[in-house]
């Protein structure tokens, strides 16, 4: 959990690092903040500021914009790679306000125009620290919510144990500054989880850019990510530029050509990438979306081990709908209400029998397939609730996975019984007495089950 870093500070005082090449101004600020209850240290250039982070991590950095050597913007870019969560307040002369606004867009927490008014400086610094602390406490509070409340606070649906565990991991991931891999089967909601990490994180007010390189060769993938300096498309920025200060999500990360994956590894290691003659510092949080386990396939490719380890400081695996069967009813009711609004219908619930039918299906397309199936059922339903007859024949198949025999172990007793009765009925031409004799049960039981399956739309 991200908290203010007070370790090592005198009596837990907030720590501020002041970066200014003017010795008198720097000394005055250090003295002022010490009087105001801070542990303050000052350095004369950006290089020394970076060095301070090796043994003394401040809670906030107050830096001048115009400095010889590495200026404030360049220092900001470096800090956003090595210390993403530390608030940075920029000081600038009146004539450089445009540059300060640029710094704010690229990740500076705030900026102050010189000549400085010390009371205002103190107000800005305290506000930046408080906002940072409030954000951390908000995420801590989320972890104290009930399963249902936690999901609702993140715009999610689900209260199964596997989903709740994932959402709690998501809060922890959002509160850190690490790059993240979100792995899982297509249709499980991986993109929604990536957006939740951004929305709960320190970069929530910055850019959120999601791209895919699926079907792209190395040259085009390079332009997508890093931009171009000439050629047919002319000079253009890439996704890394557009996400500056914020979050870049690479969907189907295993589809990125391996040579471009190697460039991403180099970019993460060095903190910059090259475009033509330019060396461009990066300031993005990278989230990669991939298939569970990074399993390679001829059609999709694989995540290179170097990129996997460069990004995989945190890895979240999204469960399949089969693994969160408990959530099917909640999701179905949620999607039915969404679809009812879309189609201009009144309240559209899901009958208990339809829930049973939905729960019997294997959902190879996961949550996305369930959403589409429910929406289609709402479109053709004329009652207040979805009934089994409104569901597609594919979903009403008697066993998981279609007409094949149930897999043992793994199938439920209801699935096995249903498969046995329906297939034996087909063999006997619909004769319930012969079916009962073959199965060793009473004709009444077969007749009862036939009526049930007919009502569910499983047989004609």
Phi, psi and omega in degrees: 000132181284126177226166173298134185272093181258001182302129178092345179284150180295121179052032178072023181291146175296142185253129180236133176253124181252125183242112182202132182281349177271111188300318183294315180297318181296315180297321180295320180292319178300314180297317181298313183290328175296321178293334181268010174093022177254157163265108189246139174224149181234146175225156188268353178205169185292328181295318178293328178297315178297323179296329180298330184290347180291323184232353183213101185267114180284162174277335182205149178242130174245111188232146173287152178278309185268107178220148177292156182076245178270121181276181184296323178296318179292321177297317178303315180299319179294317181293328180288349173266316187265337183215066190299330188271352184280123177298141179234122177251130186259135173255135183212150174289159185304320184288353182249024183300322180301320179293324179293321177297320176299318179297322179297320179294332185262010172126354175292141181289321181195173175217153183233134181268133175280154001290144187284140167255113191301323178298321179292319178301314180298318180299314182295317181294315180295322179296319179296317179294320181293317179298319178297317180291320179299318179298316180296317181292327178298318179289326175297320180295325179302323182291346178268354182285160172293167181303313182294317180294320179299313180299315181297322181294342181251008180071024181250169177231127177149141177223012176294158184297320182291324180288319179298318178300319179296317182295323178292322175295325180295319177299317179295319179296319180295327182281350176262174179252006187287152169293156188225142168252126176250110186248150178163174177286152174303143177089001183273349180102029182295320180295321177298322179293319177300318178295323178296321178300317179295312186294332180268352187266178182293342182262016188301334180267005181257186184294145172233113184237126179238126181225167172223148176250017181300131179079004181261139173282176184303317183295313181291321178297323177297319179293321179300316185274316191248355181083189182214161180247352181188203180083199184299319184277351181071194181282125179209153178275155178257185183297325179297320177295314186293333181269007186306128181087348185237224186236134175246122178253124176254104179283149182050055187298335178290346179274352176292128180307146187299325179295327179282327172301321179296324177293323177296319177301314180298318180298316181292324180290319187268337183084013177202167170224163182250136175228107187064234179269359182273145169247114190249115177293142181259151173212073179223149167263127185260129173238121178258134177251122183219177179281149185307131177075001181061029184297121180288149174214154182301328184277331188253319183103203183211161173273123179299142180306320181297319179289321179303314182283330177294325182262334192280037173300324174228132177232128177246132178248120183276127182289153173287165177294332178295329181276349179232048183304330180301335183271355185300317181297313179300315181294318182297318179293321178297313181291327180294322178291321175300312183294324179299319177295319180298320183269005178068030179260163175288190181309128181239101178268189178231122183293155178304323180293323178293323177299318178300315180298315179297323183287341180279343187274154186276339179053065177297334177268006173061214188297323180298319179293320177298316179301314181293321180294318180292319179298319179295321179293321178298321184299327184255357181279141179245001179257189180279344182225155172283128175253162181305326183297340180278349181275154182292155180301326181299318181286332181275006177305146188292341182222163177302132174088003176111218188271359180291158177297148180298144180279129180238127357285160178133330180275154175276158179299323178299320179296316182296314180297316181297316180298317182295315183293312184295318181289326177289323175300319178298321181293324183266006180070027178087010180279108184291328180294312179295321178300315180297320180295315180299318184276348179074033177233175181282148176302325180300320180296317179297316180297321178297315181293322179299317178298320179295314181293325179293319179295325178281355179079016181278335176223159180279000000 
